[in-house]
C-alpha cells in the first residue's frame, strides 16, 4: 500500500481518539459524569456497527480486493474522512440544540426519544471512522499487522493532541482539532480526491485551525464561555438565573472547566452553627465542570467572624497556633478558616492550577492562596503525604463536595483516594505526636458518608495496631454535617471537656466521645431516633464488623486503593426502592449510578448481539463456510467456524478493556487526575501495542507462547504495577511518569499481538470474515468497558485485571483448538 493509505488510517484513528476523550469531558460538563460514561460507551458501538455494515455490504463496496492499491478502497476511506468531519459538526450542533436533559429523564418520557437521537448523532462519527479503518484492514492481505499498528499509533497521537487541545482551547477546541485531523485524512488520497475537492478540504482545514486559534486566545484570556448547552439543574446555570448575577471568569484546562460567578447570592459555609449571629461574608461562586458551586470568600482571616462557629474549629481550640495541613483545599475556604482561628502556618494542597488562577483573578486582595502565611503545594493530597517529612498539629480535610442524596448515585463512579484506608494511614503518619485530624461529611439518612468514614478510620486503626479506638475518636453533628476528630495519641480529660463545652456552646450534638453519657446525646438537633449515635456506637463495639456491614441497608464498608469508590453505596437490596421511586424523585435517573451501569450493560449487550447476529443471517455465512470447508479440507487448510471467531475476538476485546480501565483508574492515585491517568496509560499501551502488532507476523509460529506469556503478564500486573506505584508515589512527577510508563511497556507490547494474530489466522484459512471479526471485537470492547466498571465497583481493580488475564487465556485456547 502507498503511504497515503497509512496516513489516512493514522489521521482517522487520531480523530476518533480525540473525540472519545473530549466527549467524556463535554458530557460531564453538559450533563453528569455517569451520563457521560453511558453515552460514550454507546457511541463507541459505532465501531462495532461499522464492522457489521462491512460484513453485510461487502458485495456493494466497489473494488475491494486483497491485492494492490485500488481506487475503491481509497474512495471509501476518503468518504469516511469527510463523513466523520461532517457528522462531528452535525453532532455538536444537534447536542447543543436538543432540549435533552438527563436529570428529568425519569419523569419526562419524551426525554427517552431525545436520548435516542442524542445517542444516534454521537455514534455517527465513530461509525465513519470504523468504516474507513475496517475497509483497509479487510483489504490488506499480508499487511493487516502494519495497518493495525498505524491505527494504534494514530490513536496514541490523538491522546497527545486531545490533551493539548483541551488544555489551551477547551473541549470545543478539542472537537475542532478532531474535525481538522479527520478531514485531513482525505488529503493523503490524491488519486481518488479531485483537485477541486482537495482545495475545498484545504480551506476547511485552514478554517478549523483559525477557529482553534481563536478559541485558544479566548480561553487563555480566561473569559471564554462554556460553548455547550448545560443542564439547567446544574449549579452554574442555576446561579446565573439570579438577578444581576454575572460570570467574571471562565476557562478550560485539560482536567476541568472553571467558572466564577459574582452576585449570585452564594452562601456556602458547611456546618455553620445556627447560634452564629454575625454577618455572613460576601462570596463568589466557583463552578467545577458547571456544577458544585464552591465559595470564594471575600474577607480576610481577621474579619472572618463565622470561622469560630464552623464545626472544624474545635481542633484549633485544642491546638492554639497550630502548624496546619489543609488537604485538597478546594476553593480555599479551609485555608481561610484555619488562619482565622489562629493557625500560624498553613500548608495547603491544590493540584488544579486553574483554581488558583481563578482565585487570583477574581478575589483580589482576598485571594487566600497567595496569603503570606500559606504555603501552596501543587500536588494531590496523596502525592504530598508520600513526599513530605513534615509533621502537623492539625490536618484538615475540608468538605468541598456539594450535598448529594444517598439514593442519587450520580457520583458512584468517581474515585477518591483521600478517604481510603491507605489514605488515612498516610495522614496518621504525618501527624505530630499530639496531632489531630479533623474532617466533616454531609448527614444522610440512613448514615452513609459519615459512617463509611467512621468505619474506614476504625479499619485503619486495626491495620496500624492502634488499640482502644473509642478513646481516640470524637464525632458530633449539626443540622447538615457530621464532624469527626481523630487523635491517635488519645484524648486527655481536659481536651474532652473542651470538646464538650465547644459542642454545647454551638449547639452541636455529640455522637461519640469517650465516656459519653445518655443525656449528652440528641439534645439540640433532636431526632425521633438518633440513628447516628446508634450506628456509630454499634460499629465501634461490634464483635464482627463484617456482620454489621452485611446487615446494613447500604454499602458502607471501608474503601481501599484497590476500590476507591467512596460514593458507591449501592446494594441489590435497594432495587425495589429504586424501582418504586423511579420517576417520582428529584434526582438524576431516580436511583443509583450502579443501577444505571447494569442497565447499560444489558443495553450494550443487546445491541452487540444484533450487530453480531444480523450479518450472519443476512449474508448466510454459515452455509457459505460449510461450502468452503470442503475445499479447505482438500487443501489441508483450517476451517474456522463463526463461533470460534466470536470467542476469540470477543475474548481479546473484553480482555483489553479489563486491563486498560482499572490501570487508568489506579493511575489516578499517582497522577492526581483522570485526564492525566488516561493520557499516560492509554498512550503507553497504544504505542507499545503498535510495536507488538508489527512483530506479530514474525512470531506467528510462536503465537501460542506469546498468548500464554500475555495471560501470565496480565495475571502478574496487579502485583507488579501496584508495587511500582507504591514505590514511586513520593517521587517527582517526571520520575513517576517514567517509572509507571516503563512498567506498562512489556504488557503493552504483548497486548498488541492478539488482534493482528487473529487476522492472520483468518487470512491463512482464506476466511472472508475479517470485517465481521472487526465488528465482534468492537462490540466486545464496549461490553468489556461496562463489565470492567461494574466489576471495579463490586469487587476490586485487581479482580478486573485477573478477569482480563482469564479472557486472554480463553483466547489462547481458542486459537489452539
Residue pairs with C-beta under 8 A, 6 or more apart in sequence:
1 69
1 136
1 140
1 143
1 147
2 69
3 188
4 74
4 188
4 189
4 190
4 191
5 69
5 73
5 74
5 77
5 136
5 188
5 189
6 146
6 147
6 150
7 185
7 188
8 77
8 78
8 81
8 132
8 136
8 185
8 186
8 188
8 189
9 77
9 132
9 133
9 136
9 147
9 150
9 151
9 154
9 185
10 150
10 151
10 153
10 154
10 157
10 185
11 81
11 154
11 181
11 182
11 184
11 185
11 188
12 77
12 80
12 81
12 84
12 129
12 132
12 133
12 154
12 182
12 185
13 129
13 133
13 150
13 151
13 152
13 153
13 154
13 155
13 157
13 158
14 154
14 155
14 157
14 158
14 161
14 181
15 84
15 85
15 125
15 129
15 158
15 178
15 179
15 181
15 182
15 185
16 84
16 125
16 126
16 129
16 155
16 158
16 178
16 182
17 154
17 155
17 156
17 158
17 159
17 162
17 682
18 158
18 161
18 162
18 165
18 174
18 175
18 177
18 178
18 181
19 88
19 125
19 126
19 175
19 178
20 40
20 44
20 126
21 158
21 159
21 162
21 163
21 166
21 174
21 675
21 678
22 162
22 165
22 166
22 171
22 174
22 175
22 178
23 36
23 39
23 40
23 43
23 122
24 36
24 37
24 40
25 36
25 166
25 171
25 174
25 257
25 675
26 36
26 95
26 171
26 175
26 228
27 35
27 36
27 39
27 40
28 36
28 289
29 171
29 226
29 228
29 230
29 257
29 289
29 290
30 95
30 228
30 229
30 230
30 231
30 290
31 39
31 101
31 102
31 103
31 231
32 102
32 103
32 231
32 234
32 291
32 410
32 588
33 410
33 411
33 413
33 414
34 409
34 410
34 411
34 412
34 413
34 588
34 589
34 593
34 596
35 102
35 588
37 413
37 600
37 789
38 596
38 600
39 118
39 119
39 122
40 122
41 600
41 604
41 782
41 785
41 786
42 119
42 122
42 123
42 600
42 603
42 604
42 607
42 782
43 119
43 122
43 123
43 126
44 123
44 126
44 778
44 781
44 782
44 785
45 123
45 126
45 604
45 607
45 608
45 611
45 778
45 779
45 782
46 123
46 124
46 125
46 126
46 127
46 128
46 129
46 130
47 126
47 127
47 129
47 130
47 774
47 778
47 781
48 130
48 607
48 608
48 611
48 612
48 775
48 776
48 777
48 778
48 779
48 781
48 782
49 123
49 127
49 130
49 611
49 775
49 778
50 126
50 127
50 128
50 129
50 130
50 131
50 133
50 134
50 774
50 775
50 778
51 130
51 134
51 611
51 771
51 772
51 773
51 774
51 775
51 776
51 777
51 778
52 611
52 612
52 614
52 615
52 772
52 775
53 127
53 131
54 61
54 131
54 134
54 135
54 138
54 771
54 772
54 774
54 775
55 615
55 619
55 621
55 769
55 771
55 772
55 775
56 614
56 615
56 618
56 619
58 64
58 138
58 619
58 768
58 771
61 72
61 76
61 135
62 72
62 75
62 76
63 70
63 71
63 72
63 73
64 70
64 72
64 73
64 76
64 135
64 138
64 139
65 139
66 139
66 140
66 141
67 141
70 139
71 191
71 192
73 135
73 136
73 139
74 189
74 191
74 192
75 192
76 131
76 132
76 135
77 132
77 135
77 136
77 185
77 186
77 189
78 185
78 186
78 189
78 192
78 193
80 128
80 129
80 131
80 132
80 135
80 185
81 128
81 132
81 182
81 183
81 184
81 185
81 186
82 183
82 186
83 124
83 128
83 131
84 125
84 128
84 129
84 132
84 179
84 182
84 183
84 185
85 179
85 182
85 183
85 204
87 121
87 124
87 125
87 127
87 128
88 125
88 175
88 178
88 179
88 182
89 179
90 121
90 124
91 121
91 122
91 124
91 125
92 175
94 117
94 118
94 121
95 118
95 121
95 122
95 228
95 229
96 228
96 229
97 229
98 114
98 117
98 118
98 229
99 114
100 111
100 114
100 115
100 117
100 118
101 108
101 111
101 231
101 232
101 233
102 111
102 115
102 231
102 588
102 589
103 231
103 233
103 588
104 111
104 233
105 111
105 112
105 115
105 589
106 582
106 583
106 584
106 585
106 587
106 588
106 589
106 590
107 583
107 584
107 590
125 182
129 182
130 774
130 778
132 185
133 147
133 151
134 771
134 774
136 147
137 144
137 147
137 148
137 151
137 759
137 770
137 771
137 774
138 770
138 771
138 774
140 146
140 147
141 763
142 763
144 756
144 759
144 760
144 763
144 770
145 693
145 694
145 696
145 697
145 756
145 759
145 760
146 693
146 694
148 690
148 693
148 752
148 755
148 756
148 759
149 690
149 691
149 693
149 694
149 752
149 756
150 690
152 686
152 687
152 689
152 690
152 693
152 752
153 686
153 687
153 690
155 682
155 686
156 682
156 683
156 686
156 687
156 690
158 178
158 181
159 678
159 679
159 682
159 683
159 686
160 679
160 683
161 177
161 181
162 174
162 177
162 178
163 254
163 675
163 679
164 254
165 173
165 174
165 176
165 177
165 212
166 173
166 174
166 252
166 253
166 254
166 675
167 252
167 253
167 254
168 216
168 219
168 220
169 176
169 177
169 212
169 215
169 216
169 219
169 252
170 215
170 219
170 224
170 227
170 251
170 252
170 257
171 227
171 228
171 252
171 257
172 215
172 227
172 228
173 212
173 215
173 216
173 219
173 252
176 208
176 211
176 212
176 215
177 208
177 212
179 208
180 204
180 205
180 208
180 209
180 212
183 201
183 204
183 205
183 208
184 201
184 205
186 193
186 197
186 198
186 201
187 193
187 198
187 201
187 202
187 205
190 198
193 201
215 224
218 224
219 251
219 252
220 251
222 249
222 250
222 251
222 357
222 358
222 361
223 249
223 250
223 251
224 250
224 251
224 252
225 247
225 250
226 236
226 250
226 257
226 259
226 290
230 236
230 237
230 290
231 237
231 290
232 238
234 287
234 290
234 291
235 285
235 287
235 290
235 291
235 292
235 293
235 402
236 259
236 261
236 287
236 290
236 291
236 293
237 290
239 245
239 261
239 264
239 266
239 285
239 287
239 293
240 247
240 261
240 264
242 263
242 264
242 265
244 263
245 261
245 262
245 263
245 264
245 265
246 261
246 262
246 263
247 259
247 260
247 261
247 262
248 260
248 261
248 262
248 284
248 361
248 362
249 258
249 259
249 260
249 358
249 361
249 362
250 257
250 258
250 259
250 260
251 257
251 258
251 354
251 357
251 358
252 258
253 352
253 353
253 354
254 675
254 676
255 352
255 673
255 674
255 675
255 676
256 288
256 289
256 352
256 354
257 287
257 288
257 289
257 290
258 286
258 287
258 288
258 352
258 354
258 355
258 358
259 286
259 287
259 290
260 284
260 285
260 286
260 287
260 296
260 358
260 361
260 362
261 284
261 285
261 286
261 287
261 293
262 284
262 362
264 284
264 285
264 293
266 283
266 284
266 285
266 293
266 295
267 280
267 283
267 295
268 283
268 285
268 293
268 294
268 295
268 333
269 280
269 295
269 306
269 310
269 333
270 310
270 399
270 440
270 442
270 480
270 481
271 310
271 311
271 312
271 399
271 440
271 478
271 480
271 481
271 483
272 306
272 309
272 310
272 478
273 309
273 310
273 311
273 478
273 506
273 507
273 508
274 478
274 479
274 507
275 309
275 505
275 506
275 507
276 305
276 306
276 309
278 305
278 306
279 305
280 306
281 297
281 298
281 299
281 303
281 304
281 306
282 297
282 298
282 299
283 295
283 296
283 297
283 298
284 295
284 296
284 298
284 362
284 363
285 293
285 294
285 295
285 296
286 293
286 294
286 295
286 296
286 331
286 355
286 358
286 359
287 293
287 294
288 294
291 402
292 401
292 402
293 402
294 330
294 331
294 333
294 400
295 331
295 333
296 331
296 332
296 358
296 359
296 362
296 363
296 366
297 304
297 332
297 333
297 336
297 366
297 368
298 363
298 364
298 366
299 336
299 366
300 365
300 366
301 307
301 336
301 339
301 340
301 371
302 340
304 336
304 337
304 340
307 313
307 336
307 337
307 340
307 341
308 340
308 341
309 506
310 337
311 440
311 476
311 478
311 481
311 483
311 506
311 508
312 334
312 337
312 396
312 398
312 438
312 439
312 440
312 483
313 337
313 341
313 502
314 438
314 483
314 485
314 498
314 499
314 502
314 503
315 322
315 394
315 396
315 436
315 438
315 485
316 322
316 324
316 338
316 341
316 342
316 343
316 394
317 341
317 498
317 502
318 436
318 495
318 498
318 499
319 393
319 394
319 434
319 435
319 436
320 342
321 342
321 343
321 344
322 338
322 342
322 343
322 344
322 392
322 393
322 394
323 343
323 344
323 345
323 391
323 392
323 393
323 394
323 432
324 338
324 343
324 345
324 346
324 347
324 392
324 393
324 394
324 395
324 396
325 346
325 347
325 348
325 349
325 390
325 392
325 394
325 395
325 396
325 430
326 334
326 335
326 338
326 346
326 347
326 348
326 349
326 396
326 398
327 349
327 381
327 384
327 385
327 395
327 396
327 397
327 398
327 418
327 427
328 349
328 350
328 380
328 381
328 397
328 398
328 400
328 418
329 335
329 348
329 349
329 350
329 369
329 376
329 398
330 350
330 355
330 398
330 400
331 355
331 359
331 400
332 348
332 359
332 368
332 369
333 398
334 348
334 396
334 398
335 346
335 348
335 368
335 369
335 371
335 374
336 368
337 396
337 398
338 346
338 394
338 396
339 346
339 368
339 371
339 373
339 374
343 373
343 394
344 373
345 373
345 375
346 371
346 373
346 374
346 375
347 374
347 375
347 377
347 390
347 392
348 369
348 374
348 375
348 376
348 377
349 377
349 378
349 379
349 380
349 381
349 383
349 384
350 356
350 369
350 376
350 377
350 378
351 378
351 379
351 380
351 383
351 672
351 673
352 673
353 378
356 369
356 376
359 367
359 368
359 369
360 367
360 369
360 370
368 374
369 376
370 376
377 384
379 387
379 672
380 417
380 672
380 673
381 417
381 418
381 423
382 417
382 418
382 423
382 426
382 669
382 729
383 670
383 672
383 729
383 730
383 733
385 423
385 426
385 427
385 429
385 430
386 426
386 729
386 730
387 729
387 730
387 731
388 430
390 430
391 430
391 431
391 432
391 435
392 430
392 431
392 432
392 435
393 432
393 434
393 435
393 436
394 435
394 436
394 437
394 438
395 427
395 430
395 431
395 435
395 436
395 437
395 438
396 438
396 439
397 418
397 419
397 437
397 438
397 439
398 439
398 440
399 439
399 440
399 441
399 442
399 481
401 442
403 442
403 480
404 410
404 411
404 442
404 567
405 444
405 587
406 444
406 445
406 446
406 448
406 449
406 554
406 569
407 574
407 577
407 578
407 581
407 585
407 587
407 590
407 591
407 592
408 587
408 588
408 592
408 593
409 567
409 568
409 569
409 570
409 589
409 591
409 592
409 593
409 594
409 595
409 596
410 587
410 588
410 589
410 593
411 567
411 593
412 565
412 567
412 568
412 569
412 570
412 592
412 593
412 594
412 793
413 565
413 568
413 593
413 597
413 789
413 793
414 565
414 566
414 567
415 564
415 565
415 665
415 668
415 674
416 559
416 564
416 565
416 566
416 567
417 423
417 561
417 564
417 668
417 669
419 452
419 453
419 456
419 559
419 564
419 566
420 456
420 558
420 559
420 560
420 561
420 564
421 456
421 459
421 460
421 463
421 558
421 559
421 560
421 561
422 560
422 561
423 561
424 437
424 456
424 457
424 460
425 460
425 463
425 464
427 437
428 437
428 460
428 464
428 486
428 488
431 437
431 488
433 489
434 487
434 489
435 487
435 488
435 489
436 485
436 486
436 487
437 485
437 486
437 487
438 483
438 484
438 485
438 486
439 453
439 483
439 484
440 481
440 482
440 483
440 484
441 449
441 450
441 453
441 481
441 482
441 484
442 449
442 450
442 480
442 481
442 482
443 450
443 477
443 479
443 480
443 481
443 482
443 532
444 450
445 531
446 531
446 535
446 552
446 553
446 554
447 482
447 531
447 532
447 535
447 536
447 556
448 554
448 556
448 569
449 482
449 566
449 567
450 475
450 477
450 482
450 484
450 532
451 535
451 536
451 539
451 552
451 556
452 556
452 557
452 558
452 559
452 566
452 569
453 484
454 473
454 475
454 484
454 536
454 539
454 540
455 539
455 545
455 549
455 556
455 557
455 558
456 558
456 559
457 469
457 473
457 484
457 486
458 469
458 539
458 540
458 545
458 558
459 545
459 558
460 466
460 558
461 467
461 469
461 472
461 488
466 472
466 488
468 490
469 540
470 512
470 514
470 540
470 541
471 490
471 491
471 514
472 486
472 487
472 488
472 489
472 490
472 491
473 484
473 485
473 486
473 512
473 540
474 484
474 485
474 487
474 491
474 499
474 510
474 512
474 513
475 482
475 483
475 484
475 485
475 510
475 511
475 512
475 513
475 532
475 536
476 482
476 483
476 499
476 503
476 508
476 509
476 510
476 511
476 513
477 483
477 508
477 509
477 511
477 525
477 532
478 506
478 507
478 508
478 509
478 525
479 525
482 511
482 532
483 508
485 499
487 495
491 499
491 513
491 514
496 513
496 514
496 515
499 513
500 510
500 513
500 520
502 508
503 509
503 510
507 524
507 525
508 524
508 525
509 521
509 522
509 523
509 524
509 525
509 530
510 516
510 520
510 521
510 533
511 521
511 530
511 532
511 533
511 536
512 533
512 536
512 537
512 540
513 520
521 530
521 533
522 530
522 533
535 552
538 548
539 545
539 548
542 548
549 555
549 556
549 557
553 571
553 573
553 574
554 569
554 570
554 571
554 574
555 568
555 569
555 570
555 571
556 569
559 565
559 566
560 796
561 666
561 669
562 796
562 797
562 798
563 792
563 793
563 795
563 796
563 797
564 669
565 792
565 793
568 593
568 594
568 793
569 592
570 592
570 593
570 594
570 595
570 793
574 591
574 592
574 595
575 595
578 590
578 591
578 592
578 595
579 591
581 590
581 591
582 590
582 591
583 590
584 590
589 595
589 596
594 790
594 793
597 786
597 789
597 790
597 793
598 790
600 786
601 783
601 786
601 787
601 790
604 779
604 782
604 783
604 786
605 783
607 779
608 779
608 780
608 782
608 783
611 775
611 779
612 646
612 772
612 775
612 776
612 779
615 621
615 772
615 775
616 622
616 642
616 772
621 642
621 769
621 772
622 642
624 768
625 639
625 641
625 642
625 767
625 769
628 639
628 766
628 767
629 639
632 638
632 639
632 765
632 766
633 639
637 764
637 765
637 766
638 764
638 765
639 765
640 761
640 762
640 765
640 767
640 769
642 769
642 772
644 814
644 817
645 762
645 767
645 769
645 772
645 773
645 776
646 776
647 810
647 811
647 814
648 758
648 761
648 811
648 814
648 815
649 755
649 758
649 773
649 776
649 777
649 780
650 776
650 777
650 779
650 780
651 780
651 807
651 808
651 810
651 811
651 814
652 754
652 755
652 758
652 777
652 780
652 807
652 808
652 811
653 776
653 777
653 778
653 779
653 780
653 781
653 783
653 784
654 780
654 781
654 783
654 784
654 787
654 804
654 807
655 714
655 754
655 784
655 804
655 805
655 806
655 807
655 808
655 811
656 751
656 781
656 784
656 804
657 781
657 784
657 785
657 787
657 788
657 804
658 784
658 787
658 788
658 791
658 800
658 801
658 803
658 804
658 807
659 714
659 717
659 747
659 751
659 801
659 804
660 681
660 682
660 685
661 785
661 788
661 789
661 792
661 800
662 788
662 792
662 797
662 798
662 800
662 801
663 681
663 685
663 717
663 721
663 744
663 801
664 674
664 677
664 678
664 681
664 682
665 674
665 677
665 792
665 797
666 721
666 722
666 725
666 797
667 677
667 680
667 681
667 725
667 740
668 674
668 676
668 677
669 725
669 729
670 677
670 725
670 728
670 729
670 736
670 740
671 677
671 680
671 733
671 736
671 737
680 737
680 740
680 741
681 744
684 741
684 744
684 745
684 748
685 744
685 747
685 748
685 751
686 748
687 748
688 744
688 745
688 746
688 747
688 748
688 749
688 751
688 752
689 748
689 749
689 751
689 752
690 752
691 749
691 752
692 748
692 749
692 750
692 751
692 752
692 753
693 752
693 753
693 755
693 756
694 752
695 749
695 752
695 753
696 703
696 706
696 752
696 753
696 756
696 757
696 760
697 756
697 760
699 706
699 753
700 757
700 760
703 753
703 757
703 815
704 812
704 815
704 816
706 750
706 753
706 757
707 753
707 754
707 757
707 808
707 811
707 812
707 815
708 809
708 812
709 750
710 747
710 750
710 751
710 753
710 754
710 808
710 812
711 805
711 806
711 808
711 809
711 812
712 805
713 746
713 747
713 750
714 747
714 801
714 802
714 804
714 805
714 808
715 802
715 805
717 747
717 801
717 805
718 797
718 798
718 801
718 802
720 743
721 740
721 743
721 744
722 798
724 739
724 740
724 743
725 740
727 739
728 735
728 736
728 739
728 740
729 736
731 739
754 808
754 811
755 777
757 815
758 773
758 815
759 770
759 773
761 815
762 769
762 770
762 773
763 770
787 803
788 800
788 803
791 799
791 800
791 803
792 800
